[in-house]
Amino acid sequence: MSTEQHSSVSQSSLPTESSSETLNKATVPEIPIQINSGLLKNYNGVKVTGSCGSYFRVYLVPHILIYALTKYSVIQLESLFNDNARIDVEHKGELQNKCSEGYHFKLVVYITHNVLNLKWKTYKPNEESKSEDSDVRKYRIPKLERPFTSIQVYTANSKAGVIETKNYNIRTDIPDTCDAIATDCFLNGNVNIEKCFQCTLLVQKKDKSHECFKYVSSEMKKKMNEIKVKAQDDFNPNEYKLIESIDNILSKIYKKANKPFEISKDLINLEDLDYQFKNELLEYCKLLKKVDTSGTLEEYELGNAEDIYNNLTRLLKSHSDENIVTLQGKLRNTAICIKNVDEWILNKRGLTLPSESPSESSSKSDSYLNTFNDKDKNEDKDDMSKNSKEEFKNDDKENSDDQNNNDSNKKDDENNINNGDTNYVYDFDDDDYDNNSYEKDMYESPIKENKNGVIDLEKYGNQIKLKSPYFKNSKYCNYEYCNRWRDKTSCISQIEVEEQGNCGLCWIFASKLHFETIRCMRGYGHFRSSALYVANCSKRKPIDRCEEGSNPLEFLRILDEKKFLPLESNYPYSYTSAGNSCPKLPNSWTNLWGDTKLLFNKKVHRYIGNKGFISHETSYFKNNMDLFIDMVKREVQNKGSVIIYIKTQDVIGYDFNGKGVHSMCGDRTPDHAANIIGYGNYINKKGEKRSYWLIRNSWSYYWGDEGNFRVDMLGPKNCLYNFIHTVVFFKLDLGTIHVPKKKSWKKNVYFLRHNPDFMYSLYYNNYEPETSQDFESENDYDNAFVHGQSNESDETNKEGKNVHNSVEKKIQILHILKHIKDSQIKRGLVKYDNINETKDEHTCSRVNSQDAEKYEECKKFCLTKWNECKDHYSPGYCLTDLYKGEDCNFCYV
């Protein structure tokens, strides 16, 4: 949820029920865009022209996306009706028209008789008629349940800080009233039109018999009565009191601002604390202790009012650029209430590196998993051969990333017969994509076309699914961007942030998250596994389990020996119980491990290879980090996550700000295990294009950015060690399971919906870096604490006192929206103070008001109440219900 300060404007020549000409007196600026577009007269299509070097997208709503990176003459087509199968136009053959400096281009896109036609041409200015013939590509579109309703063209001018979206209406098969609501949602910058559409119907109190309810999801219709109940009605009384206490503290901890609705960033001094405020701080910590489920405040001594003030202000200084929504969440971090706050992190680190070979092993767990005899090799070889030869039974095989079923991998389904209503999901060996065989199969194999030169998009998509069921170039995870937690319908998004408590079991939590994402990616569904079972079945002394670290090797050893892993609900985690004995197994417990087998890696690299386990140290890739980054990306795409070893001592504390991107060095000796769960691109403060890892920690949802943080992939130039010391991933054969087939919801989608990175990547690809990407100089960023340098001192700063500033550039953006229908244009404008807001499905920046003078009041209300409504089915409706007034429209958020 991002909510930077700015204004939102919607102008329309034909106001709808939820829009008004008097919304704001501001006008939409006409800022030059480098690309021009227009609707074709005699076809359902558009013509796009501009200077070579631009990046733009054409969206044939709601089924096909076209990406054009003109600088390299790269044009790709993505069919949204067929699991996002993406095809490069040069698959048919190299383009004859190539972009060069000083050249212009013309792309014509139109549909005739269920065939999509692309015509591409490049030429020198004023010499279009003299240029060679156009490159032509044709693609057959299957019969779809939903018609093409509009064509959208997305462009950006990075120098002017502008993104423009043009929506050309080509067909309206919904009633005018419903179309007006959808158009208004679009003009206010909403990226999920269906949610905005539903919210508007609820706010306008439309009955379910209303004609517009034909265009909402069946889920929403079923939950109508539930939706109309405020989300916070389920809160317990202490939750209400804590929310009120946090709001009171945030209103008093800052000095008064000079302007209405402006938030001061100046904190009051300790001397300014009066008796009432001190009592408020003490009462806040008592309430936090009552609602906290981690048990943290049961273990530590609570601080007095002065301690709490010092801890709180230290955290707020680390989050000085964050809004009220973020700060409300940060004040649920229990560390704030601890007397000696630096003790909070001491037992959260718990990693010890495994030995590199059996001869060097000092622990039984290391040598156990290095033991690998000929029988193991033959069994693994037979299983791999069997799996690789197994053919999928039908073309509608579901991609496992979208599976969300309730099967464990206990083999109680062997008698099931595949009658066309089910699929079988097989695990596969990593060699299926190692050595770039994945890329070769997916992108280098010839695509068959018919005698008329037409490629069938549906057949192509089915071929891709059969070639690689686990790799899918989805909008939530592709080579440039990956964050499956953004897809709320996915299995992976159900995996919660864990809280390991005052116990050094990070290695268990990192391992179990990796195991759970692998299960999701293989179609087994998500079931939260028991960390306590692994801890208590360790052969180490009970007293050592929380105080002495370990690593994922022990995780695998325990489970491979026990052949059992229960559900969290069978054996719930509490760090205070981590010294108990290994439990007896009741028959009622579910076994998530089942017949899982550990596979041995056959490849020879500079890595530590054990049975079921591979790890790569970044130090071996120092001169070829591109190879390391590519490997990790493919593992995340394939398995959903990887395990990483990092250094946290004197680097990361309770007050660490996970919102920005941090550029940090690592250390020769890591002390903590976490997970990479995604990645993406960003622009740093020097104007360079960079990339980051998205890292999941196990220090609770209220630490970092909802349990996560981002780090630059390369880090500062003067590091001896990368922040990621080692990357680890499992090699497991989970066996075969039976899962029900599902109908694809994508074929029924009517309204616009983009992935979170859609607008940011549009801007990013149009952005011309001020300098080339390279390692940063040692003085690039303020307060960038560096480990692993040649002159590193043994004496370091006190625990967690290092303040890391984000290296990400704050970029203001104007999003101009134009809706063209029947030769009339309606315009909208949304202003973002930070382009990162466009990545969020919801943002208070899109609130609207019929009275321009009420806008700031509406936005402040949205910010203040957001955490009470964020988990509601329709947050916009929830905010409207809380507001009670008539001046604000929250459906656009």
N, C-alpha and C positions, 0 to 999 in steps of 0.2 A: 504494500500500500504506500503510494508516494503522493505527497500532497504539497508541492511547492507553491509559493505565493505567485499568483498571476490572475488575469481576468479571462472570462470566457464570453464570447459573443456569438449570437446566432441571429442572422438577418434573413428575412424571407419576404418575398413579394406576396405570398399567400400564406398567412399565418395559420397554424393548426391549433387544436385544442390545447396543446402543451407548449405552444410557442407564441410569442408576441412581438409585434414590430417595435413596441416600446421597451423591449428587453434592455437595450443599451443604445446610447446615441453614437457609439463609436462606429466607424466604418471599417470594412475589411480592406486592408491595404493591397494595392496592386504591385507586388514585388516580382521582378522578372524571374522567370523560370527558364532554364536552358533548353527545355523540351516543350514542343507544341504538339497538341493532339486535337483531333476532331472526329466526329461521327461520320461514317460513310453514308452517302445518300441512298444508294440502292441495295445495300447489304446490311446485315446485322454485324457491324464491325467498326473498327477505328483505324485511323492513320496516325502514326506517331513519327515526328521528325525532330531533328536536333543536331547538335555538334557531336562528333565522335569523342568519346571519353566519358559520357554521361552514363548513369545507371538508372534504370527505371523498371517498373513492373506493370503488366497489364493483367487485370483480373476479370475473367469472364464469369460473373457471379451466377451460381455459387460453386462452379465445378472445375475450372481450369485457371491456373496461374502461369504467367509467362514472365521469366526473368531475363533481362537484357543488360549485359555488361559490355557496352559498346566499345570500350577501350581495347578489349581483346577479341571483339566480334564473337562473344559467347552469348548464345541464346538457349535457354532451357525452358522446357515445358513440364509442368507438374499437374497430374490429374488427381484432383482431390476426391474423386469418386472411387478411386482404386488404390487405397492405402498410400497415397502420396507418391506414387511411382513417378520419378523424374527422368526425363529423356533430353539429351543434348541434340540439337538440330543437326550437328555434324556427324551424328551416328550414321546417317545415310551417306555422308560424303562431305569432304571439306567444302566450306563456303567459298565461292568465287569472289564475292564482294567482301573485302576486308577493310576495317577501319584503319585510318592512318591519321597522323597529326594534320590538322587543317581540313580534314574531310567532314562531310555531313552524312547522315544516314536517313533512311526511310523504312519504317516497318509497317506493313499493312496486315491486319488481322481480321478475318471475317469467317462466318459460318454459312455454309450452303449444303442442304441435304445431308445433315449430320456429319459433315466433313469440315474440320477446322483447317483453314488455309492461312499460311504464313508466307509473306513476300518480303524479302530483305534486299536492300539496295544501298550502296555507298557511292558517294560522288563528291567531286570538288564543288565549292560554291558556284552557283550560276551555270553549272555544266551537267545538270541532272539528265537532260535529254541526250547528252553525248555519252553517258556512262553505259557500261555493259548491261546485259539483261539481269533481271532480279533472280536471286536464289529463291526457289519455291519449295515449300514443304507442306505435305497434306497428312492429316491424322483423322482416322475415323473415330467418331464418338458413339458409344453405345446408347441405346434408348434409356433415358433417365426419367425418374419419376417427377423430378422438378425441372421446369424449363429454365433456360437462361433468362434472367430478368434485367440485368444491366451489365455494362462494361465499365470497369474502373481503371483509371490510369494514375499511377503513383510516381511522383517525381520529387526531387529535392534540390535545393541550392544551399550547399553547406556554408558558403561564404556569407550569404544573407541570413542564414539560420532559419530557413523556411522549408517546410514539407507541404506539398500540395496534393490533394486527392480530388480527382474529377470523377463524378458518377454519371454516366450516360445511360438514361433509362431507355431500354429497347422493348420492354414488354411489361405490362402491369396486369397481372391476373388475380390481384387481390382488390377488395373494395377500396374506394378512395379514402374512406376514414382510416382504414388499417394502413394503407400506403402512406398517408400523411404522418401517422405516428412513427413508422419506420424511418421516413425521411427526416423527421425532426431529430430522432436519435442519431442518425448519421451526421447531420449538420452540427451536432454538439460533440462530435469527436468520439462517440462511443465505439469501442472495438468489438463489443458483443451485442449486436443489435437485438438478438432474441431476448436477452435478459432485460434490456432497456424497454423493449416492447411489452414484455410481461409486466414489468413494474408499472408502466403507464396504465395498463388495463386495471391493475389492482388499485392504483391511486385514484383513477377515475370511477372506481366502483362499478365496473362493467360486470354484468351477470355472465355466467358460464355459457349461456345460450347466445351471447353476442357473437356476431359473425367473425370478429377478429380472433376469437378463441380457437378457430380452426388452424391458426398459424402459430400456436404455442405448443410446447412439448406436452406429451401425455402425462409425464411426471408432474408438471406444474398443475395440470387439471386435477390430478388425484390429491395433491397436497394443498389445495386452495385454502381449506380451513386452517390447516397447520401453519401455512405461510402467514396468515393474518394474525397469528399470535406472536408477540414480540419475542425475540431470541432471549432476552434477559429474564424472561419469566421463569426460566429454569434455574436461575442463580440461587444459591443459598444466601441467607441473610448476611453472613460474613463477607460474601463477595460484593454485595451492595455497599457495605461499610468500607471495604478496602478501596473500591472504585472512588468513593467519595473522598476518602482520606488522601489518595494519590492526587486527585484533582485539587484538593485544598493545598497540599504541599507544593505542587507545581505552580499554583497561583501566588504563593507567598515566597518561594525560594528565589525568585527573580525580582529585581528592582522594577518599579513601575515604568511602563513605556510612555513615551511622550504623545503618541498618536493612538486613536481608537483602533482596536483590533490588532495593533502591532505588538509583537512579543519581544520583550527586552531579553537580551542574552547576558546581561550583567547580573551576577549572583550577589545576594546579600552577604554581608560579612558575618563571621561567627558572633561578633559583638552585638549584631542586630537581632539575634534570637531572643524573643521575649518568652515569658513563662508559658504562654498559651501555645506558641509554636513548638517549644520543646516537648510539651505534653503530646502535641499532634504527632511528632516524630516517634515518640515512644509507643503511642497507641497504634500507629501505622505498622511498626514492627511486630506488635502483638497480633494484629490482624493477619499479617503476612505469615506468621508462624502457624496460625490456625488453618489457613487455606493451603499452605505448602504441603505437598504430598511426598517430597523427596526426603524429608527427615533431617535436612541440613541444619535447621535451627534447633533441633533437639541435641545435636552433637556439640555445637559451639556456644560459647558464652555470648549473650546479647550485649551490644554496646550501649553506652549511655547516649544522651541526646547529642553530646559533642562528637562522639565516635560516629554516630549515624550521619550527622551533618557533614563530617569530613569525608566519609565514604561516598555519600550522595553527591556532594559537590565535585569530587574527583571524577565520578562517573559522568556527571553532566558536562564537565569541561571536555571530556573525550567525545561528547555528542553535541557540541555547541551548534552544529549546523542542522541538527535534526528537528523535526516538527513534533507537535504535541502527541501525535499518534504513536510515534516511535518511543518518546519519553515515557508515556503511560505504560508501555510494555517493559521498558528497562527498569522501572521502579518495582517490578515484580521479581527482580533478581534478589534472592535471599542473602547474597553476600553483603549487601548494603547494611544489613543489621548486625553483622558480626563485629565483635569488639576488636579483634586483631585480624583485619580483613585479608592480609597477605597469607594467612594460614589456610584460606579457603581453597587455594589451588594446590597446596603441597601434596596431598594424597590423590589428586586427580591425574597426575602423571603416573604411568605404570608400564613403560615399555623397556624391555631389555632385548638387545639384538641376538638373534640365533647364531650359532656357529656356522661356518661356511662348509664344513665337511664333517663326516662322522668321526674322523680321527681327531678333529679339534673340538668335538662336542663335549661340553661340560654338563649337559643335562640329558636325561633319558628321552625327553620329548624330541630333541634334535636328532639323535641317532635313530630313534624309532621310525621317523618319517623318511630317513635316508635309507632305511633297509628296504631293498627292492629286489626281489628275486625273479628268476626266470618265469615262475608261475604267474606272478603279477603281470609281467610283460606280455605273456601269451594271452592272459585273460583280457587285458586292456586292448590288445591288438584285435582279438576276436570281437569284442564289444564295439570297437570303433568301426571295424569292417561291416558289422551288422547294421550299425546305425547309418553309415554312409550309403549303404546299398538300399536301405528302406525307402520306398517311395511314398510320398504323401498321397492320401487317398482321393483328394479332390482339389479343385482349383480354388475353392473358397476358404482354404486354410487360414485361420486367424493369426495375425502377428501377435506374438506373445507379449509385447509391450502393452497391449490393450486388454489382455486377459484379466479378469477379476472374478475368479471362481472359488468355490469352497471345497476343493479337493486337497488333501495332503498327498504325499507321494507314497503312502502305504499302498501296496499292490493288491487292493481288494477289488480291482476292476478287470481282472484278467478274463472273465467270462463275458464281458460286454462285447457286443457285436457292432461293428460299424455299419449302420444301416442308412447312412447319408445324413443323419441328424447329429453326428458326432465327429470329432477329429481325434487323432492321436498325435501327441506331441513327443518328439524324441530329442534327447540331448545330443549334442554334436561336439566333435573335437575341435580344439582351437586351430588345428591345422587347416580347417575349412576356410579360414581367413588370413592365416599367417602367410608370409612371403608374398603378400599383396594378391593372393589368389582371389580374395573377395572383390577387390577393385577390378581385377581382370575379368571375372565372371560377370560383374554387374555393369561395367562401363565399356569394356572393349569387345564384347561379343557382338556380332552383326545382328541388326534388327531386320526381320523379314518384312517386306512390303509386297502388296499385291501388284498385278500387272499394270495398274494405273498409277503406281508409285505412292499408294496410300498405306500408312502404317496404322494398324488397329491398336488403339490405346488400351483397350480392355485386355487383349491378349498379351500385350507387352507387360502390363501390370501383373498378370497372373504368372508370367515367366519369371519375373523378378521375385515374386513370393516363393516360387518353387526352388529357385536357385539359392536363396538365402532367407530362411524364415525368421531369423533373429535380427538380421540387419534390415532396418527400414529407415529410409530418409524421411522421417516424420517431421512435422512442423515443430515438435517439442524437443527433438533430438536429431541433429544432423551434424555434418562435419564442422560447421562454423559456430553452432550454438546448441547447447544441450542443458535442459532443466526439466526433467520429466515430472518433478513435483508441481510444476505449473499446470499440468494436465490433470484436473481434478477427477476425471473419469478413469484414470489409469490405476493399475495395481500398485505401482511404486509410490504414487502420491499418498497412499494410505499408511506408509511407513512413517511412524512418528519420530520426532526428536527424542532421544533418550537422556536420562539423567543418571549418571553413574554414582553420584553422591560422593561421600568422603572415603573413596576406596579406589585404588589404582588398577581398576579393571578395564581401562580404555581398550586394551587389546581384545577383550571379549566383545565389547560393544561395536568396535570397528569390524571385527570378523563376522559378527552376527548380522550387521547391516549388509555387508557384502554378500553373505549367504542368502539373505532375504531378497535382495535385488536380483540375484541370479535366479531364484525361484520364480520371481515375477516375470523375468524375461523369458523363462522357459514355459510359462503358462500355468504354473502351479497355484497361482493366487497368493495373496499375502496373509500369512498367519504370524503373529508376533511370537518369536521364539524366546525361550527362557534363558536369560543370562545367568541367573542364580544357579541353575542346574550345572552349567559348565564350570562355574566358580567352585561349587561344592564337590564336584567330582574330580577336581584336581588332586594330584598325589602330593602336592606340597602341604606343609604344615598349615593348619587353619590360621595360626597367628600371622603367617607370612602372606596370605592371599591378598590382603589389601595393601600391605606395606612393601612387598617386593613385586616387581614387574615381571611380565612375561611377553609373549608374542603370539601371532596367529598359528604358529606351529603347534603350540600346546592346545589351542582351540581344536585343530584338526585331529590331534592325537587322542584327545578325550572322546570326541564324538566317533572317531573311527573304532576305538576300543569298545565304547558303550553301545554303539549302533542305535543310539536313541537321542532325541532332542525334543523335549516336551514344549507345549505352548506356554507362553507367559502366564496365561490364566490358570494353567495346571500348577505352576510353581512360581509365584510372583516374586519379583525382585525387590529386595531391600538390602542396602549395603551392610546393614547391621547384622544380617543373617549370612554373610559371606564366609563365616567360619564354621558352618554346620557340616555334618557328614553328608555324603552322597545319598540322595533319597532312594527309597524303594519305589518301584514303579507300579502304581495301581493299574489295573486293566482299563480303567476309564480314561487314562491319559492318551493324548494323541502323539504319535511319533512323526515329527517333521523330517527326521534324518532318513528313516526308512531303509531302503536298499542303496543309498548313495555310495558310490565308489570313488576313491581317490585315484586320479589318473597321473601318470608320470609324463613329464615333458621330454619329448624325444629330441628337441632341437638343441643345438650347441651354440650358446652365446655366452657373454660375460654376465652371468647371473647366478644367483643361488637357486638351484633347482632341487626340490624335494618332491616326494610323492604328494600330489594334490596341491602343490604350492610352488609359485614362481615369484621371485623378487628381483627387481632391477635397481641398482643404485645410480643416482643421477651423475655421480662423479665419473662413471664410465662413459657418459654421453656428453661430457663437457664440451667437446669439440663438434658435437652433432646433436644439439638439443632438438632440432626439428624431428629427428628420428624418434627420440624419446616422447615428444609431444604427440606425434602421430600414433605411436603405439598406445599411449594412455587413452587418447580419444577413442580409438577402436575398441579398447577394452571397456570403456564406459558405455559406448554404443551397444556392445555385445552383452555385457554383464550388468549394466545399470550402475556400477560403481567400481572403484578399486580401493584398496587399503593403502594408506600412506604412513610413513614415519616422519615426524617433524620435531623440531626443538621448540619448546614452549617456555622454558625457564627464562625469566628476565625479558620475555618477548610478549607473551600473551597473559593477560590477567582478567579479573572479573569485569573490569571496565573497558575491555577491548571493544572498539567500534567495528562491527561487521558490515556496516552499510556501504562503505566505499571499497576501493581496491587498494590493497597494501603491497608495497614493493619491499620485500624483506629478504635478508640472507638466511641461510641455514647454519648448521653446525656439524662438526664431524661426528658428534654423538647425539642422536635424537633421543627424546625422552617420552614421546607421546605417540599414540596411534589414532588416526582419524580416517576419513574417507573423502576421496574426490567423487562428487556426484554429478558434476556438470562442468561447463566451461562456456566462454563467450568472448566477445571482443569489446574493447573500450578505447577511448582516446585520453591520453594522459595530459597533464598540465603543460607539457612541452609541445603539445600538438602532434604527438606521435600516435600512430595506430599500434595498439598493443592487444594482448590476449591475457585472459585470467583463468584460473581454476576456481570452481565453486566447491568449497570444502564443508563437510558436515562434521560437527563435533558432538560429543556426548555430555555436554555440560548444561543441558536443559534448554528448553525453547526460548527462555528469556535471556539467554546469553548470546552475544554477537548479533546477527540479524536473523532472528527466529531460529537460532541454533547453528547458523551457517556463517561463513565469512569468505571473502574473495582475496586471492593473492595473484600478483603478476607472475606469469609463467616463467619468465627469465630472471627477474629480480635485478638489483643493482649490479653494475659492472664489476665492482671490486670485491665481490663475494668469492671466497674460496669454496663455498658449498651452496648449492641451491636450497631454497626453503624446503622443497620436497627432497628429503634425504634418500628415501627408498619408496618404490611403488611395489605393491604386492597384489597378486590376484590368485584365486583358487582355480584348479582344474578338477572339475567334478563331473561324474556321470550320474545324473539324477534318475536315470531310467525312463520308463515310458508311463505316461498317464493318460487317462481318458477325460476329455473335457467337452462340455456341450458346445455346439456351434451357436454362434450369435449372428443375428442380422446386423449388418453394418448400419449404424445410425447416420453415417455420412451421406448415404444415398437419399436420405429424407430431409437433409438440412435445407432450409429456405433462406435464412437471413445470413448476413455477413458475420464472419467470425475469423479473426486472425490469431496467429500465435503471438506470445508476449514480445518477442524480439522483432516483430515485423517492421515497425516504424524505425526502430533504432538501427537495424541492419540496412534499411534503405538509406538513412542518413550516412551511416558508416561507409557504405560502398561508394557514396558520392563525395566523401570527404577526401580532400587532398592534404596529406600530412605535411606539416611544416618542416619536419626532418625525417629521415628514413628510420625505420625501426632498427634499433641496435640495443645493446646493453646500455643502461643508464650510467652516467658518470657518478662518481662517489658523492658529489655535492648536489645532486639533483633535487633532493627533497629534504625539507626540514624535519628534524627529529627522526630520521630513518635509522633506527638502531640496527647496527650491523654485527652479525656474528661471523665467526669463521675467518676473520681477516688475519693476515700474517702477523700483525702487531697486536693481536687480541690479548687483552689482559685477563688474568685469572680473577681479578676483582671486577665484579659487574655491579650494575645498579641494583637497588633493592627490588625485591619481587614485584613485578607488574607495574613499576613506576614509569616505564618507557611509554611515551605517548606517540602513537603511530598516526600520522596524518595520511588521509587518502591521497593517492597520486592521480586520481581520476579527475579529469577536467569537467567543470560544471558548464553545461552548454544550454543556453536559452533557445527555445524553439517556438516558432509560430506555425501552427498547423492550419492551413487554409483549405476549406472544404467547399466544393461546388457541386450542386445537383442540377443536371441539365435534363429537362423534360419538356417536350413540345415547344422547343426553341426558347423556353424561359429558364432563367438561371436563379437558383437560390444559393445564398452564400452563408457560410459559417466560419467562425474563427475560434481557435483555442490556443491560448498562450501558456507555454510551460517554462518555468524558470530553470528546470533541469530535464533534459531529454530522457533521463532514466524513468521519469513518470510514465512515459509511453510504454514501458515494459510491464506496467502493472495493469491488471484487469480492471481495477477500481482506482479512482483518484478523485479527491475532493476538488481538484482543479476544474472539473467539468460541472460543478453545481451551477444552477441557473436561477435567475430571479426576474420576475416581471418588473421589478423596480430596481434600476441600476444602483441606486444608493443602498439597497439591501444586500448587494452581492457579498460584501465582506462579512456581513453578519451571517449569511447563509453558509459561507465557507467555514467560518470559525465554528459554527454549530456542527457541521459535518466532521471537522477535525476532532472536536472535543468528544463527540459521541460515536466516532467510528469503531472503537474497540468493543462497544456494546452491540454493534450491528454487523461486524465483519463476517461472522459465521452464520448469519441469517441467510435463508435461501435467496431472498431478494434484499440486499443491504439498502438499496435505494428506497424501497417501500418501508423498511424498518426505520430509517432516518425520518421519512415523511410522517410516520406514525408517532414518533417521539416529538417531532417539531410542533405539531398541532396547528401551526399557522398556515397561511396561504401564500406567503411571499416567495417561498423557495421551491425549486424543483430538483429533487435529488436522484431522479431515475437515470440521469446521464452519468453518474459517478461510476 
